[in-house]
Amino acid sequence: MTHTRIKLFTSLDKKIELMYYYVYVLLSEKDNQFYTGYTSDLKYRLNEYQSSKVQSTKYRLPIKLIYFEECLNQQDAT
């Protein structure tokens, strides 16, 4: 699984990497129900949903991403 990382450089040229987490809301177009979750790799996770690899939404396809928010840490995304 890949992770989104941002590289920052300080005045001392020390590299600081930040990993983001994403909280998201999906909408099932089949039953108009919402599903929420969080992940460190939004693109990968959405692909899992669309490929019917997630049990909780497998029979609720098609689904669409209606909202996501980038968070600086996992605790903020949960």
C-alpha positions in Angstrom: 0.0 0.0 0.0 1.4 3.4 -0.9 1.0 6.4 1.4 0.7 10.1 0.6 3.8 11.9 1.9 4.8 15.5 1.9 8.5 16.3 2.1 9.5 19.5 4.0 12.9 20.9 4.4 14.0 22.9 7.4 16.6 25.6 7.3 19.2 23.0 8.3 18.2 20.9 5.2 16.8 18.1 7.4 14.0 16.3 5.6 10.7 16.0 7.4 8.1 13.6 5.9 4.4 14.0 6.7 2.0 11.2 6.0 -1.7 12.2 5.5 -4.8 10.3 6.4 -8.1 10.7 4.7 -11.6 10.6 6.1 -14.2 10.0 3.4 -17.9 9.6 2.8 -19.3 7.3 0.0 -22.8 7.2 -1.3 -24.3 4.0 -2.6 -26.2 4.8 -5.8 -28.0 1.5 -5.3 -29.7 2.1 -1.9 -28.8 5.8 -1.3 -27.0 4.9 2.0 -23.8 6.5 3.2 -20.6 4.8 4.2 -17.8 6.5 6.0 -14.2 5.4 6.5 -10.6 6.5 6.7 -7.4 5.5 5.0 -3.8 6.6 4.3 -4.2 5.8 0.6 -7.5 7.1 -0.7 -6.9 6.2 -4.4 -6.1 2.6 -3.5 -9.0 2.3 -1.1 -11.5 3.6 -3.7 -10.2 1.1 -6.1 -10.9 -1.7 -3.6 -14.5 -0.5 -3.3 -15.0 -0.4 -7.0 -13.5 -3.8 -7.4 -16.0 -5.3 -4.9 -13.1 -6.2 -2.5 -14.8 -4.6 0.5 -17.5 -6.7 2.1 -19.5 -3.8 3.6 -20.1 -2.2 0.2 -19.8 -5.2 -2.1 -23.5 -5.4 -2.7 -24.1 -1.7 -2.6 -22.4 -0.8 -5.9 -22.1 1.5 -7.6 -20.8 3.9 -5.0 -19.3 7.4 -5.4 -17.1 9.5 -3.3 -19.0 12.5 -2.2 -16.6 14.0 0.4 -13.1 13.6 1.7 -10.8 15.5 4.0 -7.1 15.3 4.4 -5.8 14.9 8.0 -2.3 15.2 9.4 -2.6 12.1 11.6 -4.7 9.0 12.0 -6.4 10.1 15.2 -7.8 13.2 13.4 -9.2 11.0 10.7 -11.0 8.6 13.0 
